[in-house]
């Protein structure tokens, strides 16, 4: 694990509780498992698949975290706004 990018905390705001993972690939996979069961359109699902588990998803997320930024991917579901979030976290509470 690159200490510059892990551990990370992820959440789908208004849908899931925050969870902390030691590794970015595990965090992205967990986000995808939560997003893929939502009643989203195929265009949205394909976009999230690419962003969360596509070929360059891990390096893209790690680079964003190295720059000190979090990953925030907004979407609307049933006329409510939500955000797929990933941010750097402390070491306590790892999944």
C-alpha positions in Angstrom: 0.0 0.0 0.0 1.2 3.5 -0.9 0.9 5.4 2.4 0.4 8.6 0.4 -3.0 7.3 -0.8 -4.3 4.9 1.9 -6.3 4.3 3.9 -9.4 5.8 2.4 -13.0 6.3 3.5 -15.8 5.9 1.0 -19.5 6.7 1.1 -22.6 7.1 -1.1 -24.1 10.1 0.6 -27.6 9.5 1.8 -27.4 5.8 0.8 -24.5 4.1 2.7 -22.6 4.7 5.8 -18.9 5.6 5.5 -16.5 2.7 5.4 -12.7 2.8 5.6 -10.4 0.6 3.5 -6.7 0.1 3.7 -6.3 -0.1 -0.1 -7.7 2.1 -2.9 -8.6 -0.9 -5.1 -10.7 -2.5 -2.3 -12.5 0.8 -1.7 -13.3 1.3 -5.4 -14.6 -2.2 -5.7 -16.9 -1.7 -2.6 -18.2 1.6 -4.2 -18.9 -0.2 -7.4 -20.8 -3.0 -5.6 -23.0 -0.4 -3.9 -23.6 1.7 -7.1 -24.3 -1.2 -9.5 -27.5 -2.2 -7.6 -29.0 1.2 -7.7 -31.8 1.9 -10.2 -29.6 4.1 -12.5 -29.8 4.3 -16.3 -27.4 2.3 -18.4 -25.4 5.5 -19.4 -24.9 6.3 -15.7 -24.0 2.8 -14.8 -21.5 2.5 -17.6 -19.9 5.8 -16.5 -19.6 4.7 -12.9 -18.2 1.3 -14.0 -15.5 3.1 -15.9 -14.7 5.5 -13.0 -14.7 2.9 -10.3 -13.4 -0.3 -11.8 -12.2 0.6 -15.3 -8.7 -0.1 -16.4 -7.4 3.3 -15.1 -9.7 3.7 -12.2 -7.1 2.9 -9.5 -4.3 5.1 -10.8 -6.8 7.9 -11.4 -8.1 7.7 -7.9 -4.6 7.4 -6.3 -3.4 10.4 -8.2 -6.4 12.5 -7.1 -5.7 11.4 -3.4 -1.9 12.2 -3.8 -2.8 15.7 -4.8 -4.7 16.0 -1.4 -8.1 16.0 -3.1 -11.0 13.6 -2.6 -13.0 11.8 -5.3 -16.5 13.2 -5.6 -18.9 11.8 -8.3 -22.4 13.3 -8.0 -25.6 11.7 -9.3 -29.3 12.1 -8.9 -31.6 9.2 -7.8 -35.3 9.7 -7.3 -35.0 13.5 -7.5 -32.4 13.5 -4.7 -28.8 14.4 -5.1 -26.1 12.0 -3.9 -22.3 11.8 -4.1 -20.0 8.9 -4.4 -17.1 10.0 -2.2 -13.6 8.8 -1.4 -11.2 10.7 0.8 -8.0 10.0 2.8 -8.7 8.6 6.2 -7.0 7.8 9.5 -5.9 4.2 10.2 -8.6 3.4 12.7 -11.7 1.5 11.6 -10.2 -0.2 8.6 -12.4 -2.7 6.6 
